[in-house]
Amino acid sequence: MFWITNIKTDSNWLSKSLEGLRKDGYAILEGVLEKDFLEQTEEAMYKVQKKIIQDISLDRLERAGELGVLRIMARYDSFFLKYLEIREMLEIVDHTVSSTAVLHLQNGFILPSFPVEKTPLIFQNIFHMDFPRYLNGYLASINVFFAISPFTKENGATLFVPGSHQKLERPSEDYIQSNTQYAECNSGSLFLFDSTLYHAAGKNISGKDRLSINHQFTRSFFKQQIDYVRALETDVILSQEPRTQQLLGWYTRVPTNLKDYYQSPEERLYRKGQG
């Protein structure tokens, strides 16, 4: 079954999405982001890309074996923190990895186009799990992938294998090839999947970049890929809403000295009921 729904026309979008996530490991929600917000996002992503290249150097980024990945975008433009306030995404997080979940990562993707058969072979376009651990069916991590550009076969829409989530063994290559689907959807859509679902970036042969933003949320006791509290610094974190602070890891910090350790309960870095 192909789990796709539109939040503007289907009042049961949440229950359907959760059912798709449980049964086949994914769901697609259309109509989540508005046109103006998408336009702001696209403009901001290209500006951030330039800043990252200036900061890190193109040569160093290429040696990392990545393709158009934008990490810690909020460090370069706080606009991307607005994504952590999207109501539909927060509802999904609450009903899956809980209201105390943390943001494991927020990565932007500007996937360039290549001639047929010229796409570099890198980790992104090899089938993989974003949470490569099997915990006896326990849902510890989810991905919320926003399509900033439309996702099509021609521009490298994400490939995924329905039902490949929460498996102890990796599916055979024959099974993957026979059951792979494209996450085709309109711009502004949300591609939700269990982080143990096998997926890969498709090949972009459209002649244009494909833009997207991936969020991965985990239970709060898993270490984040990026220490967003340190990366964004205290002033930025404290200027956010409490829920955004929670997602960024403000309430799941580890003490570095005894003064921090022996603070009163309301001042502790790792709050009871928050972590």
C-alpha positions in Angstrom: 0.0 0.0 0.0 1.3 3.5 -0.8 0.8 5.7 2.3 0.1 9.2 1.1 -2.3 11.8 2.3 -2.9 15.6 2.3 -3.1 17.4 5.6 -5.4 20.1 4.1 -8.1 17.6 3.0 -7.7 14.7 5.3 -8.5 15.2 9.0 -7.1 11.7 9.7 -3.7 12.4 8.3 -1.9 11.8 11.6 -3.5 8.4 12.3 -2.9 7.3 8.7 0.7 8.5 8.8 1.4 6.6 12.1 -0.2 3.4 10.6 2.0 3.7 7.5 5.0 4.2 9.7 4.3 1.2 11.7 3.2 -1.2 8.9 5.5 -0.2 6.0 8.0 2.1 7.7 6.9 5.4 5.9 4.2 7.8 5.0 4.0 10.9 2.7 2.1 14.0 3.8 1.4 16.6 1.1 0.4 20.3 1.6 2.6 20.9 4.7 4.7 23.9 3.6 3.3 27.0 1.9 4.8 28.4 -1.3 6.2 31.6 0.4 8.0 29.5 3.0 9.4 27.2 0.3 10.7 30.2 -1.6 12.4 31.6 1.6 13.9 28.2 2.2 15.4 27.8 -1.3 16.9 31.3 -1.1 18.3 30.6 2.4 19.8 27.2 1.4 21.8 28.6 -1.5 23.1 31.4 0.7 24.1 28.9 3.4 25.8 26.7 0.9 28.1 29.6 -0.1 28.9 30.4 3.5 29.7 26.8 4.3 32.0 26.6 1.3 33.7 29.8 2.4 34.0 28.5 5.9 35.2 24.9 5.2 36.5 25.1 1.6 35.1 23.1 -1.4 38.1 20.8 -1.4 37.6 19.7 2.2 33.9 19.2 1.5 34.6 17.1 -1.5 37.1 14.9 0.4 34.3 14.1 2.9 32.6 12.1 0.2 29.3 14.0 0.4 27.1 15.4 -2.3 25.5 18.8 -1.7 25.0 18.3 2.1 24.4 21.4 4.2 25.1 20.7 7.9 24.3 23.0 10.9 22.4 25.4 8.6 21.0 27.2 11.6 24.5 28.3 12.5 24.6 30.3 9.3 21.0 31.4 9.2 18.5 31.1 12.1 15.7 30.8 9.6 16.1 27.1 9.7 15.1 26.9 13.3 11.6 27.7 12.1 11.4 24.2 10.9 11.4 23.0 14.5 8.1 24.8 15.0 6.1 23.1 12.3 3.0 21.8 14.0 2.5 18.7 11.9 6.1 17.6 12.5 5.8 18.2 16.2 2.7 16.1 16.4 4.4 13.2 14.6 7.4 13.5 17.0 5.1 13.5 20.0 3.3 10.4 18.8 6.4 8.4 17.9 9.7 9.2 19.8 7.9 11.3 22.4 7.7 15.0 23.4 11.1 14.7 25.0 12.8 13.7 21.8 15.9 15.6 20.5 17.0 16.6 17.1 19.7 14.2 16.0 20.4 16.2 12.9 19.0 18.8 10.5 20.7 18.4 7.1 19.9 20.4 3.9 20.5 18.8 0.5 21.2 20.6 -2.8 21.5 17.5 -5.0 23.1 18.5 -8.3 22.2 17.1 -11.6 24.6 14.8 -13.6 24.5 13.3 -17.0 23.1 9.7 -17.1 25.6 7.2 -15.5 27.8 10.1 -14.3 26.5 10.3 -10.7 29.3 9.7 -8.2 29.0 6.6 -6.1 28.9 7.8 -2.5 27.2 6.8 0.8 24.1 8.8 0.1 23.1 6.9 -3.0 23.8 3.4 -1.5 20.9 1.8 0.4 21.4 2.3 4.1 19.6 3.0 7.4 20.0 6.3 9.2 19.7 4.5 12.5 21.7 1.3 12.0 20.6 -0.5 15.1 17.9 -3.1 15.7 16.3 -2.8 19.2 13.8 -5.6 19.0 11.2 -3.4 17.2 11.6 -0.4 19.6 11.1 2.8 17.7 14.0 5.0 18.7 14.4 7.3 15.7 12.4 8.8 12.9 13.2 10.9 9.8 11.1 13.9 8.7 12.2 14.8 5.1 10.8 17.9 3.5 10.6 18.2 -0.2 11.6 21.8 -1.1 11.7 20.9 -4.7 9.2 18.4 -6.2 10.5 14.9 -5.8 10.5 13.0 -9.1 12.3 10.0 -10.6 14.1 12.4 -12.9 15.5 14.7 -10.2 16.6 11.9 -7.8 13.7 11.4 -5.5 14.6 9.4 -2.5 14.5 5.6 -3.1 13.1 3.4 -0.3 12.2 -0.2 0.4 8.7 -0.4 2.0 8.6 -2.8 4.9 12.4 -3.0 5.3 12.3 -1.3 8.7 12.9 -2.9 12.0 14.6 -6.0 10.6 17.5 -7.8 12.2 19.1 -8.7 8.9 19.7 -6.5 5.8 17.4 -7.4 2.9 19.1 -9.1 0.0 20.2 -7.0 -3.0 17.6 -8.8 -5.1 14.9 -8.0 -2.7 15.9 -4.3 -2.6 16.0 -4.0 -6.3 12.7 -5.7 -6.8 10.8 -3.7 -4.1 12.3 -0.3 -4.3 9.9 2.7 -4.7 10.5 6.4 -5.4 9.2 8.9 -2.8 7.6 11.0 -5.5 5.7 14.0 -4.1 5.0 17.7 -4.6 7.2 20.5 -3.2 6.1 21.2 0.4 5.5 17.6 1.2 6.8 15.7 4.1 8.3 12.2 3.7 8.2 10.5 7.1 10.0 7.2 7.7 11.3 4.9 10.4 15.1 5.6 10.6 15.7 1.8 10.2 14.1 1.9 6.7 16.5 1.2 3.9 16.7 4.2 1.6 19.1 6.0 -0.8 19.3 9.2 -2.8 18.2 8.7 -6.4 20.1 9.9 -9.5 19.3 13.5 -10.5 19.4 13.7 -14.3 16.9 16.5 -14.6 19.3 19.3 -15.3 18.3 21.2 -12.1 19.2 20.9 -8.5 16.8 19.0 -6.1 16.4 20.7 -2.7 15.3 19.0 0.5 15.8 19.1 4.2 16.1 16.0 6.4 15.4 16.0 10.1 16.2 13.0 12.3 14.7 12.8 15.8 15.7 10.3 18.4 14.8 9.4 22.0 16.5 11.9 24.3 19.0 9.4 25.7 20.8 9.0 22.3 23.7 11.3 21.6 23.0 13.8 18.8 25.2 13.8 15.7 25.7 17.5 16.2 25.9 19.2 19.6 23.5 22.0 18.6 23.7 23.7 22.0 27.4 24.3 21.5 27.2 24.8 17.7 24.5 27.6 18.0 25.6 29.0 21.4 23.6 29.9 24.5 22.2 33.2 23.3 20.6 31.7 20.3 19.2 28.7 22.2 17.7 30.9 24.9 15.9 33.1 22.4 13.9 30.0 21.2 10.6 28.6 22.5 11.0 26.0 25.2 10.0 23.2 22.8 12.7 24.2 20.3 15.2 24.3 23.2 14.2 20.8 24.1 14.7 19.6 20.5 18.1 21.2 20.3 19.2 19.4 23.4 19.2 22.3 26.0 17.6 20.0 28.6 19.8 16.9 27.9 23.2 18.4 28.5 25.9 16.7 30.6 27.5 18.5 33.5 31.2 19.3 33.1 31.9 20.4 36.7 30.5 19.9 40.2 28.8 23.3 40.3 26.7 22.1 37.3 26.1 18.7 38.9 24.9 20.1 42.2 22.5 22.7 40.9 18.9 22.7 42.1 16.4 20.5 40.2 15.0 23.4 38.2 18.4 24.5 37.1 19.9 21.2 36.2 21.2 20.6 32.7 19.4 17.3 32.4 15.9 17.9 33.6 13.6 15.2 35.0 10.6 14.8 32.7 12.4 16.7 30.0 15.0 14.2 29.0 
